[in-house]
Amino acid sequence: MHRRSKRPVFGLAALTSRFVRNTGGAVAIWFAVLALPIAVLAFGLIDVNRASVEKRHLQDALDAATLLAARSTATNDAALQIVGEAALKAQLTGSSDATLAGSSFKLSGTKVVSSATATVVPIIANLWIGDDMRVGAAAEVARSSTNLEMALVLDLTQSMSGTKIADLKKAAQDLIDLVISDVQTPFYSKAAIVPYSYGVNLGTTYADAGRGAVVGTKSITGSAWSTGTAKTITGVTQANPAVVSASSHGFATGDVVYITGIKGMTDLNGKAFTITRKDANSFELQGVNSKNYSKWTSAGTATKCLVAGCEVVVTANANGYANGDLIFIKGVTGGLTNSGGTTLVNSKYFNVGNVSTNSFSLPGVFGPTTNAWTAGGTSYCTKYGCEYYRFTNADGGTNTYQINTCAAERWKSDWTNDYTDTAPATLPVGRQYTSGGATCLSSTITPLSSDKASLKTTIGNYSVSGSTAGQIGVGWGWYMISPNFAPMWPTASKPAAYGTKDLLKVVVIMTDGAFNTPYCKGVQASNAEIGGDDTHINCSGADGIAQAKAMCTAMKAKGVVVYTVGFALGNDADAIDLMNKCATDASHVYLPSGGAALKDAFAAIGRDITKLRLSK
């Protein structure tokens, strides 16, 4: 049987044995001396290689974790650290023999910068380094981002009183913290706020730009009732018609004269008459049969009146009125009183007549017995667009309301609702009139701003009042971010154009109930659920929920992202349907039932908005 030879052994011991046999004892001694350092060096190189491999693992893991942190909704260092460190640990698990020693994830402008260190237990290298080996890595990821313009529409109606308004304030302030960045370059984030109740208060700063200027009031600067000098009467016939003698009277047929001071035929005193001229020295009193009057004995004067009836003619330059216009007068401090000093014009309405560019007459105010104007006074028109508005109420009576700085629904010239964001200079928004000019709520709109502290302070100062005209709030939520409304606002608050690259436009609509206050022609409509018929105008307004849905549809068509928050709506099917129809989709609808859930809803919206900005 053939025997197979043994294979040579090339281990270290065999090599040493052969070396000793072949070289003799001296070389064997040197080899023995060098063998230990060579072994240490060999294992040290293995440790170096292991450290290099673990450093690559750490770098790869840190790159992935930093990218994940950059794509997260975290907006501060603390939140980034939580996200980044968790991701880093997950990346290292099962893929590395190193132990994570520390990590850092921070924001630097629009970048997330990170670093990490790990330890590697050496096989032999600790003999000279005295500790575990350390490896490090660093990474930097630019966060993709967009500019943000957000309008926050908040329900401040009376039903939000108590803990509800406190919860809303906190939730809204937290949302501002989430979405408004401390660093505004190279991308900005701005928020506008629209508080509403039975209207949206534009404040004196923005009212005229939004609804159009109020038709100007006109200052009263004088009054008169006659022209020329009084003519002395030298006789009056007992005839039909009566004929008056007055030398060189200068009157013309159709003139109206005021007669006073006659003795004998006193029936003519204190009255105004239309005359027919007979000649230079006499005239007839049209329609006056003096046959049965007492005989004229002496005296008397005739004075030409400015207008028929000898009414007072008021001077008000460039008044813009037309005959028959109803005006309101107040503030006269001198004159236009009767003989007892009682005002004949203040807080009264007149259908003006004999209108000219700079004057008009006041029907029923008899000039000859009225003290002439000496000081003060303003006249106001009473049509829609004027300071005062006279209208027929739903009970059939007449009310006069005063304009305030709030806005009502938007109307076209035919008094139909308009659901567009057409520039207000082209189509002003609706005016609002209330008894005494009471404002719809004290809180006014805040245009786009990146001043986080100021926005939160504004929210903290809100108070509740009034009923729910949420459709007006929805409209102004849209207008605040509409480029068509840009001319209304300061430069820093002007919205960018639709479709601008790297721009996200968002409207967040919050309400706690049905929209129950529609308007018609600037006054609460006859179908408003709040108040009585004596306070409503005698025309109905479009349903508030239908109006809001139409505007939501229109703004979404422009690319606006809409979130809705229905707070404690209960079983209000109409309000819940509105929340669902207005929102961009079902994932943008929130229906919290209590304060904690409301805060959670706003926080979720904030995180989602941030995620949209970072992933767009």
DAKA-V727661 format. One record per residue. N is the residue number from 0. SS is DSSP state (helix for helix, strand for strand, loop for the rest). BURIAL is b if it has 24 or more other ideal C-beta (glycine too) atoms within 12 Angstrom, else e. D_CENTER is the distance of its C-alpha to the mean C-alpha in Angstrom with 1 decimal. Layout:
<<N,SS,BURIAL,D_CENTER> <N,SS,BURIAL,D_CENTER>>
This chain:
<<0,loop,e,106.4> <1,loop,e,104.3> <2,loop,e,102.5> <3,loop,e,99.1> <4,loop,e,98.8> <5,loop,e,96.2> <6,loop,e,93.1> <7,loop,e,92.9> <8,loop,e,90.6> <9,loop,e,88.4> <10,loop,e,86.8> <11,helix,e,86.8> <12,helix,e,89.9> <13,helix,e,91.9> <14,helix,e,90.8> <15,helix,e,91.9> <16,helix,e,95.2> <17,helix,e,96.0> <18,helix,e,95.0> <19,helix,e,97.3> <20,helix,e,100.2> <21,helix,e,99.7> <22,helix,e,99.1> <23,loop,e,100.9> <24,helix,e,100.0> <25,helix,e,98.5> <26,helix,e,95.8> <27,helix,e,95.1> <28,helix,e,94.5> <29,helix,e,91.9> <30,helix,e,90.1> <31,helix,e,89.9> <32,helix,e,88.4> <33,helix,e,85.7> <34,helix,e,84.8> <35,helix,e,82.5> <36,helix,e,80.3> <37,helix,e,80.0> <38,helix,e,78.8> <39,helix,e,76.3> <40,helix,e,75.0> <41,helix,e,74.8> <42,helix,e,72.7> <43,helix,e,70.6> <44,helix,e,69.7> <45,helix,e,68.7> <46,helix,b,66.3> <47,helix,e,64.8> <48,helix,e,64.3> <49,helix,b,62.7> <50,helix,b,60.3> <51,helix,e,59.4> <52,helix,e,58.7> <53,helix,b,56.5> <54,helix,b,54.5> <55,helix,e,53.8> <56,helix,b,52.8> <57,helix,b,50.5> <58,helix,b,48.9> <59,helix,e,48.3> <60,helix,b,46.8> <61,helix,b,44.6> <62,helix,b,43.4> <63,helix,b,42.4> <64,helix,b,40.8> <65,helix,b,38.7> <66,helix,b,37.5> <67,helix,b,36.5> <68,helix,b,34.7> <69,helix,b,32.8> <70,helix,b,31.7> <71,loop,b,30.7> <72,loop,b,27.2> <73,loop,b,28.5> <74,loop,b,26.4> <75,loop,e,28.8> <76,helix,e,32.5> <77,helix,e,33.4> <78,helix,b,31.9> <79,helix,b,33.4> <80,helix,b,36.7> <81,helix,e,36.8> <82,helix,b,36.1> <83,helix,b,38.3> <84,helix,b,41.3> <85,helix,e,41.4> <86,helix,b,41.4> <87,helix,b,44.1> <88,helix,b,46.4> <89,helix,e,46.1> <90,helix,b,47.0> <91,helix,b,50.1> <92,loop,e,51.4> <93,loop,e,54.6> <94,loop,e,54.5> <95,loop,b,55.6> <96,loop,b,58.4> <97,loop,b,56.3> <98,strand,e,54.6> <99,strand,b,51.0> <100,strand,b,51.1> <101,strand,e,47.5> <102,strand,b,44.3> <103,strand,b,41.2> <104,strand,b,37.8> <105,strand,b,35.2> <106,strand,b,32.2> <107,strand,e,33.0> <108,loop,e,30.0> <109,loop,b,29.4> <110,strand,e,32.9> <111,strand,b,34.5> <112,strand,b,37.9> <113,strand,b,40.5> <114,strand,b,44.1> <115,strand,b,46.7> <116,strand,b,50.3> <117,strand,b,53.0> <118,strand,b,56.6> <119,strand,b,59.6> <120,loop,e,62.9> <121,loop,b,65.7> <122,loop,e,69.1> <123,loop,e,71.0> <124,loop,b,68.8> <125,helix,e,68.1> <126,helix,e,71.7> <127,helix,e,70.6> <128,helix,e,66.9> <129,loop,e,67.4> <130,loop,e,64.2> <131,loop,e,62.1> <132,strand,b,60.8> <133,strand,b,57.1> <134,strand,b,54.9> <135,strand,b,51.5> <136,strand,b,48.7> <137,strand,e,45.4> <138,strand,b,42.6> <139,strand,e,39.3> <140,strand,b,36.7> <141,strand,e,33.8> <142,loop,b,30.8> <143,loop,e,29.4> <144,loop,b,25.6> <145,loop,b,22.6> <146,strand,b,19.4> <147,strand,b,16.3> <148,strand,b,12.7> <149,strand,b,11.0> <150,strand,b,7.7> <151,strand,b,8.5> <152,strand,b,8.0> <153,strand,b,10.2> <154,strand,b,12.6> <155,loop,b,13.4> <156,loop,b,16.0> <157,helix,b,19.5> <158,helix,b,21.0> <159,helix,b,19.3> <160,loop,e,21.4> <161,loop,e,24.1> <162,helix,e,24.4> <163,helix,b,21.6> <164,helix,b,18.8> <165,helix,e,20.9> <166,helix,b,21.2> <167,helix,b,17.5> <168,helix,b,16.8> <169,helix,b,19.7> <170,helix,b,18.8> <171,helix,b,15.2> <172,helix,b,16.7> <173,helix,b,19.4> <174,helix,b,17.2> <175,helix,b,15.7> <176,helix,b,19.4> <177,helix,b,20.4> <178,helix,b,18.2> <179,loop,b,17.5> <180,loop,b,20.9> <181,loop,e,22.8> <182,loop,e,24.2> <183,loop,e,21.9> <184,loop,e,24.8> <185,loop,e,25.8> <186,loop,b,22.7> <187,loop,b,19.3> <188,strand,b,16.7> <189,strand,b,13.1> <190,strand,b,10.3> <191,strand,b,6.5> <192,strand,b,5.6> <193,strand,b,4.1> <194,strand,b,7.3> <195,strand,b,9.0> <196,loop,b,12.6> <197,loop,b,14.1> <198,loop,b,11.0> <199,strand,b,7.4> <200,strand,b,8.1> <201,loop,b,7.1> <202,helix,b,10.1> <203,helix,e,13.0> <204,helix,e,11.8> <205,helix,b,9.6> <206,helix,b,10.9> <207,helix,b,14.0> <208,helix,b,12.6> <209,helix,b,10.4> <210,helix,b,13.1> <211,loop,b,16.1> <212,loop,e,18.1> <213,loop,b,19.9> <214,strand,b,23.5> <215,loop,e,25.3> <216,loop,b,27.5> <217,strand,b,31.1> <218,strand,b,33.3> <219,loop,b,36.7> <220,loop,b,39.4> <221,strand,b,42.7> <222,strand,b,44.6> <223,strand,b,48.0> <224,loop,b,50.0> <225,strand,b,53.2> <226,strand,e,54.6> <227,strand,e,57.9> <228,strand,e,60.5> <229,strand,b,62.1> <230,strand,b,65.3> <231,strand,e,68.4> <232,loop,b,69.8> <233,loop,e,73.6> <234,strand,b,74.1> <235,strand,b,72.8> <236,loop,b,74.9> <237,loop,e,75.4> <238,loop,e,74.6> <239,strand,e,72.3> <240,loop,b,70.1> <241,loop,b,70.6> <242,strand,b,71.3> <243,strand,b,70.2> <244,strand,b,72.1> <245,loop,b,70.2> <246,loop,e,71.8> <247,loop,e,69.7> <248,loop,b,66.6> <249,loop,e,64.6> <250,loop,b,62.7> <251,loop,e,62.1> <252,loop,e,62.2> <253,loop,e,58.9> <254,loop,b,58.0> <255,strand,b,57.0> <256,strand,b,58.9> <257,strand,b,58.8> <258,strand,b,62.2> <259,strand,b,63.1> <260,loop,b,66.2> <261,loop,b,68.8> <262,strand,e,71.9> <263,loop,e,73.8> <264,loop,b,71.5> <265,helix,e,68.5> <266,helix,b,66.8> <267,helix,b,65.2> <268,loop,b,63.6> <269,loop,e,59.9> <270,strand,b,59.0> <271,strand,b,57.7> <272,strand,b,59.7> <273,strand,b,59.4> <274,strand,b,62.5> <275,strand,b,64.8> <276,strand,b,66.6> <277,strand,e,70.4> <278,strand,e,71.4> <279,loop,e,70.6> <280,loop,e,71.9> <281,strand,b,70.8> <282,strand,b,68.2> <283,strand,b,67.8> <284,strand,b,65.3> <285,loop,b,64.0> <286,loop,e,64.7> <287,loop,b,66.4> <288,strand,e,69.9> <289,loop,b,71.5> <290,loop,e,75.0> <291,loop,e,74.7> <292,loop,b,72.9> <293,loop,e,74.9> <294,loop,e,76.5> <295,loop,b,74.7> <296,loop,e,76.6> <297,strand,e,74.7> <298,loop,e,71.5> <299,loop,b,67.9> <300,strand,b,65.3> <301,strand,b,63.0> <302,strand,b,59.7> <303,strand,b,57.6> <304,strand,b,54.1> <305,loop,b,51.1> <306,loop,b,50.1> <307,helix,b,51.5> <308,helix,b,51.9> <309,helix,b,51.7> <310,strand,b,48.1> <311,strand,b,46.2> <312,strand,b,44.5> <313,strand,b,41.5> <314,strand,b,40.6> <315,loop,b,36.9> <316,loop,e,36.7> <317,loop,e,34.7> <318,loop,b,33.6> <319,loop,b,32.7> <320,loop,b,34.0> <321,loop,e,36.3> <322,loop,e,39.2> <323,loop,e,38.3> <324,loop,b,34.6> <325,strand,b,33.7> <326,strand,b,32.7> <327,strand,b,32.0> <328,strand,b,33.7> <329,strand,b,33.2> <330,strand,e,34.1> <331,strand,b,37.6> <332,strand,e,39.6> <333,strand,e,42.9> <334,loop,b,45.0> <335,loop,b,44.3> <336,strand,b,46.1> <337,loop,e,49.3> <338,loop,e,52.6> <339,loop,e,51.6> <340,loop,e,48.4> <341,loop,e,46.0> <342,strand,b,42.9> <343,loop,b,43.1> <344,loop,b,39.6> <345,loop,b,37.0> <346,loop,e,34.5> <347,strand,b,36.2> <348,strand,b,35.4> <349,strand,b,37.6> <350,strand,b,38.0> <351,loop,b,38.8> <352,strand,b,41.9> <353,strand,b,43.8> <354,strand,b,40.7> <355,strand,e,41.2> <356,loop,e,38.9> <357,loop,e,39.3> <358,strand,b,40.5> <359,strand,b,40.6> <360,strand,b,42.8> <361,strand,b,42.1> <362,strand,b,44.0> <363,strand,e,46.0> <364,strand,b,46.0> <365,strand,b,49.7> <366,helix,b,50.1> <367,helix,b,53.7> <368,helix,b,52.9> <369,loop,b,49.5> <370,loop,b,49.2> <371,loop,b,47.7> <372,loop,b,44.2> <373,loop,e,44.3> <374,strand,e,40.8> <375,strand,e,37.1> <376,strand,b,35.2> <377,strand,b,32.2> <378,strand,b,32.1> <379,strand,b,29.0> <380,strand,b,28.8> <381,loop,b,27.8> <382,loop,b,26.5> <383,loop,b,23.1> <384,loop,b,21.2> <385,strand,b,23.2> <386,loop,b,22.7> <387,strand,b,24.7> <388,strand,b,25.0> <389,strand,b,28.3> <390,strand,b,28.5> <391,strand,e,30.9> <392,strand,b,29.9> <393,loop,b,30.8> <394,loop,e,34.0> <395,loop,e,35.1> <396,loop,e,34.6> <397,strand,e,32.6> <398,strand,b,29.5> <399,strand,b,27.8> <400,strand,b,24.2> <401,strand,b,22.2> <402,strand,b,18.8> <403,strand,b,15.9> <404,strand,b,12.6> <405,strand,b,10.9> <406,strand,b,10.3> <407,strand,b,12.8> <408,loop,b,13.7> <409,loop,b,14.4> <410,strand,b,18.1> <411,loop,e,20.8> <412,loop,e,23.6> <413,loop,e,25.7> <414,loop,e,23.2> <415,loop,e,22.6> <416,strand,b,19.3> <417,loop,b,17.8> <418,loop,b,16.3> <419,loop,b,15.7> <420,loop,b,13.2> <421,loop,e,15.6> <422,loop,e,14.6> <423,loop,b,13.5> <424,loop,e,16.6> <425,loop,e,18.7> <426,loop,b,17.1> <427,loop,b,14.8> <428,loop,b,12.5> <429,strand,b,14.1> <430,strand,b,15.0> <431,strand,b,15.6> <432,strand,b,19.0> <433,strand,b,20.4> <434,helix,e,23.7> <435,helix,e,23.8> <436,helix,e,20.2> <437,loop,b,19.1> <438,loop,b,15.4> <439,loop,b,13.8> <440,loop,b,13.1> <441,loop,e,13.4> <442,loop,b,10.4> <443,strand,b,7.5> <444,loop,b,4.0> <445,strand,b,5.6> <446,strand,b,6.0> <447,strand,b,8.7> <448,strand,b,11.6> <449,loop,b,15.0> <450,loop,b,15.9> <451,helix,b,16.6> <452,helix,e,18.1> <453,helix,e,15.3> <454,helix,b,12.7> <455,helix,b,15.3> <456,helix,e,16.2> <457,helix,b,12.7> <458,helix,b,12.9> <459,helix,e,16.5> <460,loop,e,15.9> <461,loop,b,14.1> <462,loop,e,16.3> <463,loop,b,16.7> <464,loop,b,17.4> <465,loop,b,17.7> <466,loop,b,17.9> <467,loop,b,16.0> <468,loop,b,14.1> <469,helix,b,12.7> <470,helix,b,12.9> <471,helix,b,10.0> <472,helix,b,7.9> <473,helix,b,9.6> <474,helix,b,9.0> <475,helix,b,5.2> <476,helix,b,6.1> <477,helix,b,8.6> <478,helix,b,7.3> <479,helix,b,5.5> <480,helix,b,9.1> <481,loop,b,11.0> <482,helix,b,13.6> <483,helix,b,13.8> <484,helix,b,10.7> <485,helix,b,12.0> <486,helix,e,13.8> <487,helix,b,10.8> <488,loop,b,10.4> <489,loop,e,13.2> <490,helix,e,15.6> <491,helix,e,14.9> <492,helix,b,11.2> <493,loop,b,12.3> <494,loop,b,12.3> <495,loop,b,15.9> <496,loop,e,17.7> <497,loop,e,18.2> <498,loop,e,21.5> <499,loop,e,21.6> <500,loop,e,24.3> <501,loop,e,23.4> <502,strand,b,19.7> <503,strand,b,18.0> <504,strand,b,14.6> <505,strand,b,13.5> <506,strand,b,11.2> <507,strand,b,12.2> <508,strand,b,12.2> <509,strand,b,13.8> <510,strand,b,15.6> <511,loop,b,18.9> <512,loop,b,20.1> <513,loop,b,20.4> <514,loop,b,18.0> <515,loop,b,20.2> <516,loop,b,18.5> <517,loop,b,18.6> <518,strand,b,18.7> <519,strand,b,21.3> <520,loop,b,21.2> <521,loop,b,18.5> <522,strand,b,20.4> <523,strand,b,20.6> <524,loop,b,23.0> <525,loop,b,26.5> <526,loop,b,25.8> <527,loop,b,23.1> <528,loop,e,24.6> <529,loop,b,23.7> <530,loop,b,25.7> <531,loop,e,28.9> <532,helix,e,30.0> <533,helix,e,30.5> <534,helix,b,26.7> <535,loop,b,25.7> <536,strand,b,26.1> <537,loop,b,29.1> <538,loop,b,27.3> <539,loop,e,25.7> <540,loop,b,22.3> <541,loop,b,21.7> <542,loop,b,21.6> <543,helix,b,18.1> <544,helix,b,19.2> <545,helix,b,20.6> <546,helix,b,17.5> <547,helix,b,15.5> <548,helix,b,18.4> <549,helix,b,18.6> <550,helix,b,15.1> <551,helix,b,15.7> <552,helix,e,19.0> <553,helix,b,17.7> <554,helix,b,15.2> <555,helix,b,18.0> <556,helix,e,20.3> <557,loop,b,18.4> <558,loop,b,19.1> <559,loop,b,15.9> <560,strand,b,17.0> <561,strand,b,15.7> <562,strand,b,16.6> <563,strand,b,16.8> <564,strand,b,17.8> <565,strand,b,19.7> <566,loop,b,20.7> <567,loop,b,24.1> <568,loop,b,24.1> <569,loop,e,27.9> <570,loop,e,29.5> <571,loop,e,26.6> <572,helix,e,27.5> <573,helix,b,24.8> <574,helix,b,21.9> <575,helix,b,23.7> <576,helix,b,24.3> <577,helix,b,20.6> <578,helix,b,19.9> <579,helix,b,22.7> <580,helix,b,21.9> <581,helix,b,18.3> <582,loop,b,19.1> <583,loop,b,20.6> <584,loop,e,23.9> <585,helix,e,25.6> <586,helix,e,25.2> <587,helix,b,21.4> <588,strand,b,21.7> <589,strand,b,22.1> <590,loop,b,23.5> <591,loop,b,24.2> <592,loop,e,26.3> <593,loop,e,26.1> <594,helix,b,24.6> <595,helix,e,26.5> <596,helix,e,25.7> <597,helix,b,21.9> <598,helix,b,22.2> <599,helix,b,24.4> <600,helix,b,21.9> <601,helix,b,19.1> <602,helix,b,21.9> <603,helix,b,23.1> <604,helix,b,19.8> <605,helix,b,19.6> <606,helix,b,23.2> <607,helix,b,22.7> <608,helix,b,19.9> <609,helix,b,22.2> <610,helix,b,25.1> <611,helix,b,23.4> <612,helix,b,22.7> <613,helix,b,26.4> <614,helix,e,28.1> <615,loop,e,26.4>>
